[in-house]
Amino acid sequence: MSFDYFTFLRGLLPILDNRRSENGPTDPTYVTLLKLVKDFADQMASMDRDENSLRHLVDTILDFGSQVSGDLGLRELLRQSTPSTPKGLTSGGTGQRRGAAPSGDTFGAPPPRNFEEPQTGDTNMAIETAKEINSLIDSWPLSGESSSEPRTKAPARQIQVTARSMSGEPTTEFEPQTRYDLRFFVATPSSGSLAEGNVDVTDVPKAGLQARWIVTSTDVEFLSVSPRGIVEKQGDTWACDFPLEIPGDGESEVVSLNVRTTEVTGNLMVRILVAGEEYRKLDVKLGFGAKVIEDAVCTAPGHIRLRPTHEWTTPPEHLAFYIGARDTHISTIRGANEYGSAEWTAKIATLKNPIDNVRKALEKFRIAAETHVNSLDVTDMLSRLKQERWKPYDWGACATVNVACPSDSAYTKALHDLAHVGYTLFDTCFPPDSRLRAILESLPPGSRTDFIWTSRGAVDWVSHVPWALMYMKSVEPFESVDCSQFFGLHFRIGSTSYESNQPSKALGDPAQVSALHFLYWGSNPNDDIGAQSSWQRNEFKSWARHHLVPNDPKSQDRKSQVILALANPGPRPAGILYFYCQCSVKDGSEPILQFGEDARIEDTVEEKEFGQKVLTDAPFIFANACTTASSVALGASELEASFFRRDVRAFLGTESRVPVVLASRFAWLFFQFFLRRVDPKPMAAGEALAQSRMFLWSQYGNLGGLFYCLVNRYDLFLASADEVKQLKESTNE
């Protein structure tokens, strides 16, 4: 049987009409869906219709519907249009992510027949039917237009970077030791622009975007900027910082940067911030045939300037530190002070030993603290979460914990040693008397600090820095450790290490998103991991849309279930992939997940068995296994990196081995926050981690939260795109 595209097209009309009737022609969902259906009808009415394009359009429409509360009735329409239910579109509800190349098995096997065969009556009659539908759609109003007014498409706009010689002549080729005038603006595409690739400017609100543009280079000298802006040099990095609004429509103002090339080919990085957040960034190469060689959309325009939902989840200040080759640009997202830029001196060579020493000390602390950090009772935790007094309105007041912490010598020494090496790491990244250190030390407890350090634009790069384990005070012999001075208990910490292709902060509607739990299946009665895995299996199987992998820990094909689910997670949309098992990473380059007591082939899954295709739903990964995020300081964690190559949003991992019971309880606690079980309002993944750390510390004197780290997308919400946009209008309690 084949997929009936005409039934699907006809069925879209009442869905459109209902949305228009209920919300009016200016409703964003109606407007977007109308455009998608128009494209679909255009293709259906064509004699040259292409099935791949049609399949991709169906997937795109379903994908859009999955982001809208209630799904608009598209799933039921899909069933009506599919006599033989296609694989991949049954329980998840969506097809491919918009913009992805259509895959050959989207509709399962057998594939739909080619459109050269008529599917609903005679081909000519079908085309005429599509044309009639097309004419009907053309008559429908869009964004407040009357039906009698013709619709006109707004002209495309792009980020433009052009160059002129000092005599005013446009140029695209550059000579060394020569001055040029670089011009930055937003306008319709022009033949003189250096910009190529994905530089389109879309979805800008009518009021426009007040943007801050930061241009940096280590091999192009910056001389002056006009009509406004700042040019400065930090170390060997030139930087220019200027405001330039991206208007809601039309062209922007032009900012000119006067530069001098050097003997080598020049490279510039342009970072565009909106409300302090990274909106876009692109690289410009000044050589023969100069052009913008790469452009990335970092944050969806509708997901910028989101407000926290509660007073107790609101940081007093919020700074973002964009680390470059030899400088750091500080962006104030919440707070009164603007800091500009400061010198960055840390390098791979200087960070290697401090990072290695922190991880070694954390492993020794794990051994000494295991009994204490494992002493967590879920019933008691749930009882406390239901009360109001645990909420950390003032992180400074949480510095003194009114619970008994271990006082035995082994614990005390291990904690002292961890603080000692944590301070060395802090001292290396933020030296005494440096401007960056002064800024950090001035921030009140509970402030949010985002560290954005990726391989792009960096001379050297450390893929994973254990920020939470830094300690902010020098540690003297026999001196007590003030645990509130650990970064992870002093700040909310965001960390971005990988370039992302996912600008949205919405993971998906919680009523639709599925979570997959890849759980250890060892059954030895003396195996603590097996006991905790069994507890988790019993706990999570009762949660809606949570699926266990393997479904039966005793099944013969349990390893195959894991491999297949890693390659193609489902039911879709599969937004959360959670792992509770053992993990061996060696130096970080050879990750192996172990699901049984022994490292036998049938109980282990190597990274090469994970699959390499992009994960269509761009999920959130929680790898709750030993040392899932760490690596030697000179390399990247291959487990972490392998998932980011597959387009995941964020990765929550562990810095070292984690006590078994703590790991199990921490996962439960994190999910209480992130899955909106403690509170019905959306909570970002990074905030859920921060609250979990603070809850364990303030309620139990438990430092277990410091074993965990989040990489990329602090502000990732289990919420639909529309619900995330509504956070812009929400107010704090």
N, C-alpha and C positions, 0 to 999 in steps of 0.2 A: 504494500500500500504506500501511497505517497502523501506528502504534506500538501494540503489544499490551500494554496496561497490566496485564492479568491474568497474563500470563506473567511480567512484571516482578515483580508482587506475590508470586506463588507462589515465584518464584526467590529472593526475599529471605528466605524462611523457613529454608532450610538454611544460608544465610550467617549468619543470626542464631544458629541452633542450634549451628553450629560454633564461633562466637565464644564462646558461653556455655559450651560443653563444654571448650574449651581454656583459658579464662581465668576462668571463674566469673561468677556474676550480678552481681558488684560491679565488673566491668571497665568503665571509663568509656566505651570505644568501644561495647560491647554496650548499655549503658544508653542512650546517646544515639541509637544506631541503632534500638533498640527503640521509643523514643518517636516517632521519625520514621516508622517503619513503621506504628505504631499510628495516627498521624494520616492516613497514606496509606490504610490499610484503612478507617478511619472514613469518609473521603470516597468510597471505592469502594462502600461499603455503603449510601450515601445515594441516595434517589430524585432528590435535587436536586443531584447531583454536578456540579461545575463544572470544565470541562476546563482552563481557565487555572490553577485551583488545583492540579489534578492534575499538569499540566506543571511547575508551580513546585515541587511536592513531589518529583517525580522529579529535577529539577535540584538541589534541596537535598540529597537523599540522595546523588547522585553527587558533589556538591561536598564533602560530609562524607567520602565514601570517598576522595577524592583527597588528603585531609589525613592519611590513615592509611597506614602502611607496608604495601605490598602491595595496596592498593586494595580489599581484601576480596573480590575477584572480581566487582566491580560492572561492570567494562567488558565482561567476557564475557557477563554477564547482559544488558547493554544490547544487545549484538549479537544475542543470542537473541530479544530482545523487539522487534527492529526488522527486519522483512522487507526493507524498503528503508532502508538506513542513513541516519539523519537527519544533515543538515549541522550542524556546530557541536559534535557530540558524538562524532566519530569518532576523531580522533587525540589530542585533548587530554584527553578522558576526563571532563570536567566540564561542567556546564551553568552556569546563572547563579549569581552569588554570593548567598549566603543574605541575604534581606531586600530584594533588588532586585526591581523590578517585572518580571514575566515578559514577555519580548519575543515578538512574534508569529512570529519566524523561528527560534526556538530549535531546533525539530525539522526545519527546512529546508522545502523545497517538494517535493511538496504537503504541507500540514499534515495532522495526524491528523484523521480524521473526528470529528464531534461525538459525544458520548456518547449522544445521542438515538438513534443507530444502534447496535445491538448489535455488539460486536466479537468476542465469543467466545460463540457460541450465543445462546440467548434471553436478553433483558435481565433478566427476573425470575430466571432460573436464575443468571445472573452475580451479581446482587445477593445471592442466597442464599449463593453461594460466598464472596463477600467477607465476609458476616456470619459464616460458619463460621470463616474465617481470623481474623476479628476476635476471636471467642470464644477461639480457640486462643491468640492473642497475650495476651489478658487473663489467661490462666492461667499465663503465664510469670513467674517471679520477677524482681523488679527491685531492685537494690542490696541483696541479701541478704535480702529478704523471702521468706517461704515462700509457696508457690503458693496456700495457703488463706487468706492474709491479704489483705484488700482494700488496694489502693493508694490513698493519699491524696496529693493534690498539695499541696506546701508553699505557704502563702499568699504572695502576691506582696509584695515589699518595695520601698520607694522612698526616695530621698533626700528628706527633708522639710524645708521651710523655712516656718515659721509666724511670725506676729507677734501681739503683744498690746500693748494700751495700758498705761499705767503703773498703771491701776486693775485690770489683769488680764483685760480683755475681749479676746477674739480679734478681729482686724480684718484686712481686706484692702485698706483704703483709708487713705491717709496725708495728713496735713496738714503744711505747711511749719513749720519752727521748733518741732517737737514731738518729744518723746522716745517711743521705742518699745522693746519688748523683742523681738529676733529670736531664734528658737529653731531650732537645727540638730540633726537627728537622723535615724536610719534606722528606719522602721517600716512597717506595712501602710498602704496608701493611706487618706487621710482627707479629708473634705470641707473641712476648715479649712486644708489645705496650700496654699501659694502655688505649689507646684511643678507644672509642666505639661510635657508633652513626654516625651522619652526619659530618664526619671529612675529607671527600674527598676534594682534592684540584683540581679545574678545571678552565678552561678558563683563565689561566695565560698567559700573553703575552710572546712572545719569549724572550724579553729582561729581563723578570722576574719582580718581585715586591720587591723594597727596603722596607723592613718592620721593624717596631719597635715593639718589644714584651715587654709587661708590665705584670709582674706576681705579684699578691698581695695576702696576707693572714693575718688574725689576730690570727691564732692559729698554724702556722708553722713558725719557726724562720729561716730566711735566713742568711747564713754565708758568702758565697763568690760565685762569678760567673766567668766563664772563657769560651772562651779566652778574652772576653771583655764584659763590662757592668758595671752597678752601682747597689749596694745594699744599701738601706737606710731604716730608720724607721721614720714614721710620726705618732705621738701619739702611739696607740697600733697596727698600721698596718705596716707590713713588705712589702717592695716593691723591685722588681728587674726590671731593665730597660736595655734591650740589643738590638742591631741591629742583625737581621738575615734575609738574603735575601731568598725569595721564588723563586727559579730559574724557568726559562721557561720550562725546562724539567730536568729530573734526580733528584738526591738527593741534599739536602742542606748541609751546614756545620752543625755541632752539637754544641750547647751551653749547658754547664753543670752548674747547680745551686746546690750548696751544702747547705743542709737544716738540721734542727734538729726538730723532731716531739715533740709535747707536750703531756700532759696527756690525751687530748681529741682527737677525730678524727679530722684530719687535712683537711682543705678545701683551695683550691687555685683558683683564677680566673685569666685566661690568656686572655689578650686583645691584639689583633694584629692590629697595625695601619699601613696604607699605605698612604704616602703623608699627614700624619696628620689625616686622616679619619679612622674611625673604620671599619676595613675590616672583621675581625672575632673575636669571643670571645667564650671561653669555660670554664667550671668549672671542676676542678679535685678534687676528693675525695681521700684522703690518709687514708685508713683504711684497714680492711681485705677485700681482693678482690678489691683493689683500681682500679679506672678507671675514664676516663673522663665521667662525668654524663650528660653533656649537651654541645651542640655546636651550634652556630648560625652564619649564614652568614649575616653580617650587611650591606655590600655594594658590589654591583656587581663589579668585577675587572675592567670592561670596563667603569665604571662610577666614577672612582676615578681620582682626579686631574683635575677637570673640571675648565675651565677658564670663568670668567664673560664675557658677550658679549659686554659690553660697559664700557667706563671709568666711567660714572656716576653710574654704578651698581657695581663698584669694591671697596671693602673695603680696606683702607690703611693697615690694619692688620687683621688677622683672627686667633683667638685662640679657641681651644676646651678644656673645663674643664670637665674631667671625674671624677665625684664625687663618692668616695667609702665610706667605713665604717667610716674611720677617716682621710682620705687623699684625695687629689685632684691631678690628673695628668694633666698637662697642655701640650697640643700638639699645636705646631705652624704650621698652615697650610699656612698662608701668613705672612711674617715678617722675620726679621733678627735674633731675639733672641730666644733661647731655654730656657725654664723655669723649666723643670723637674717636681717635685712634691712639694706640699705644704700641710700644715695641714688644715683639714676641721673640724670646731668645732660646726657648727649649728646642732641642733637636733630638733625632733618634739616638745619636751617640750618647747624649747626656741623660736620656730618659730610660735607656735599657736597664741599667742596674737598679735604679729606684723602683721601676715597675716590677721587675722580677723579685726584688726583696719584699715588696708589699704582698705579692701573691704567696711567697713562701711563709711570711709571717701570718697571713690569713689561714693557711693550712694548719699551722701550729695552734692558732687560736681555735680553729674548728675542733681539734682534738681535745683541748683543755676545756672548751665551753660546751661540748656536745650534750652532756647531761642537762645543763641548764637550758640551752636553747631548744632542746627537744621537749621540755616540760610545758606543753601547750595542750589544753583541753578544749575541743571545739564547742562543747556545751557552754563552758564559761566564756569563751570568746564571743559566741553568739549573744549571750546574755548581756555582755558589756556593750556590744555594738548596738543593741536596742535602746541603750540609755544615751542621754545627751552629753554627759560630762566628759566622755572620752575625746570629744571633738577638739582638735588643736587650734583654737582661735588665736592663741598667742604661742608661737614656737619658743619664744624666750622663756615663758613660764614652764615649758616642758623640759628645760635644761636640768632641773632637779627632779629626779624620779623618786617617788615615795614608795618604792618597793625594794625588797632586799636583793642585792646582786651578789653573786658568788664572791667570797673573800679568801678562798684558798690560794695558796702561793702560786700554783700552776696557772690558774686562771688570771690572777693579777699580773704575773710576769708576761704571759702571752698577750694580754691586752696592752700592757706597757710597751712591749716590743712592736706591736701593730701600730700603735700611735707614733712611736719613734720613726719607723720607716715611712709612715703616712706623712709625717711632717717633712721628711727629706724629699718626698715626691712633690709636696706642695711648694717647698722651697726651690725646687728645680724649675717648676713651671712658672712660679711667681716669686722671683728673687726679692730679698729685702730691699726696701727703698725703691722698688719698681712701681710704676704707676698702676699696673694691673693689680698688684697686691694691695695697694692702698684702696683701690675701688672695691675689691672684694671684702676687705676688712671693714669697710664703712657700711656695708649692707646689713640691714637688720635680719635677725633669724627668721627663717621661713621665706625669705626672698627666693625668687626663681632665677637660676643662672643657666643659660643655654650655651653650650660650647659646640660650635659648628666648625669642624676640622675635617675636611675631606681631601682626597688626593688631588682634586682639581684646584689648580693655582698654588699648590704647595711645592716647595723645594724638596723637603722630606716630610713624611707623614707617618704618624703612628695610628694604626687603624683602631686601636682600642686602648683608651686610657682609663684606669679604674678611679674615676673622679670621686666617687662616693667614699673611697677609703683614704683620701687625703685628710690630714689632720692639721689644724690651723695654728697650733701653738707649739713652741719648742717643748721638748719633753726632757726633764732633768731626772737624774737617778733618785729613786724612792719617792718621786712625786706622783700624786694620784692623777689618774687620767680623767679628764672632763669629756665624757662621750659626746656631749653636744657640740664639740669642736670637730668631730668628723663631718666632712662635707655632706654626707648622706643624711645626717641628722640636724644639720645647720641650714641647708639649702634644699629647695626643690631643684633637681638637676635634670636638665635636658642635654642630650648628647647626639649629635648628628655626625656620622662617620662615612656615610655612603650617599652618593647622588641618587635621587629618587625620581621615578617617572610617575609618581602618584601625588598630585597636588591636593587631592581632596582629603579633608580631615574626617570624613564620614565613612565608617566601616560598613554601615548598612543598618537597616531597620532591625531592631532587636526581635521583632516578631517574625523575621524572615531569615536572619543570619544563622547558619549552622556552626557548631563548634565540634571539632574532631579531637578526641582524646586518645593518643597513642600510648598505651599503658603496658608497663612491664608485665610479663606473664609467668615469671618464675613462681613456683608453688612450694618450694621447700619450707617446711614449718619453722625452720630456724632462720629464714631469710627475711630480714626486717623490710627490705624493699618490697618483697612480694606481699607482705602483710599490709603495708601502706597502699600498695597498688590495688589490692582487694578492697580496702576501705574506700579509696577513691572511686573504684568501679561501682560500688554500691551507692555512693553519694551522687555521682554525676549522672548515672543512668536515669535518675528521676527528674533531672532538670530538662526543661523543654528544649528541643532542637540540639541536644548534646548527644553525640554519637561515639560509641566506643570502638576502637580499632586495636586488636581484632575484636569482633563482636563476642566471640567466645575464646577465652585464653587457652582452652584445651583443643581448639580446632586444629586440624592437620595443615590447613593452608594459612596459618596465622601470619607467617612471614610474608607470604604473597599478598595478603590483605594490606599489610603495612606498605609494601612497595607500591601497590596499585593506588592506595590512597595518597601516598606522597606524590605520585606522578599526576594524579587527576583527582583532587580532593572533592568529596561530595557527601551528602546532598548539597547542592548549590543554593544560594551563594555560601561558600565555605569561608567564613571570615576569620575563624580562630583555629589554629593548629597548636595543640598542647601536647608536650612530650613528658612522660615520667618514666625514666629508665636510667640505665647507666650509660656513660659516654666516655670514650677514650679519644683524646685529641693529640697525644704526643706533644709536638711543639705547636699544635694548632693546625697543622697541614693535613692530617689524616684522620678526620673524625669518623668514629664508628659508634653507632648506637647499639647497645646491648640490652636485649629484652628478657634474657634468661639468666640462670645462675652462672652458667659457663659461657665462655666466648666461642661457642661452637658456631659453625657456619649457619646452621638453621635457626640460631637465636640472635644473630647479629645482622645489622644492615649497614653497609658501607656507604660513604658519601656518593660513590659512583653509581649506587643503586637508587639514589633519590629521584632521579629524573632531572632534566635540564630545561624543559619547556617553561615558559612564563606561566605563573599561577594566575589564571584569569581573574579571580576575585581579589587578588592582591591582599592576602590575609595578614593577620597579626600572628607572629610566632612566639610561643612561650616554651622555651627549651629548658625544662626543669630537670636537668641532669648535670652531672659533674663537669665543671670547667667548660661550659658550652660557649662562653663568650671570650675566654682568655686565649692568649697565644704568647709566643715569645715576643718581646717588644719590637723586634725587627720585622715581624710578619703579621699577617691578618689571620684571624680565626677562620679556617676554611668552612666550618659549619655555618657560622654567621654569614660569611661572604657568599656561600653557595645559595643561601636563601635570598639574599639581596639581588643576586644575579637573576633570580626568578621573579623579581618585582614585588617582593613583600613590602608591607608598609613599615613595620617595626619589628624589633627582635628583643625579647626579654630573655636574658640568659644569666648564667652564674659565673662568678669570678674564680671559684675554686670548687672543690668538693663541698657538698652541703650535707649537714646531718640529716639522716633519713626522715625522721618524723617532722623536723622543721620544714623540710622541703614540701612535704605533703600538706602541712597546715598553712604554709605560706601561700601555696597555690590556692587553697580554699579561701584564704583571707583576701588575696588579690582579686579573685573573681567576685567576692562579695561587693567590692567597690566598682570594678570595671563593668560587671554585668548588671549593675544598677539594682542589686539586691538589698543593699543597705539603704539606698536612697533612690527614688525613681528617676531623678534627674540625671542627665548624662554626666559622666566623669571621665576625663581624659586618661589614657593609659599611663602617662607619666605621673599624673596626680594620684592615680590609684596606687602606683608604686610608692610614692612619697607618703601617702596616708597609711599604707601597710607598714612601712618602716617605722613611722611615728607611733602607730598604734601598738606595735610590739614593744617599742622602747618605753613609752609612757605608761603602759598598763602592766608590763611584766619585767621591765629592765632587760629586755631581750634585744640583742644586737643582730639578730638573724637577718634583718632586712638589708644589712650591708653586704651580704653575700650576692645580692642580685643587682643587675644593671640593665638599663633600657637603652637601646641604640635606635636612633631615628624616631621621628614623629611622636614627640611628647603629647601633642594635642591630637590624639586619635580617639574618636568617640564611637562607641557602639550606638549609633544613631543614624537616621536617614539624612540625606543631604539637606532636605528642607528643615529638619529639626536642628541641625547644626547651624544653618543660617539664622534660625530664630534666636540663637544665643546672642547674636549681635544686638537684639532688641531687649534681651532680658535684663533684669536688674538684680543686684545682690540683695540678699535677705538682710 
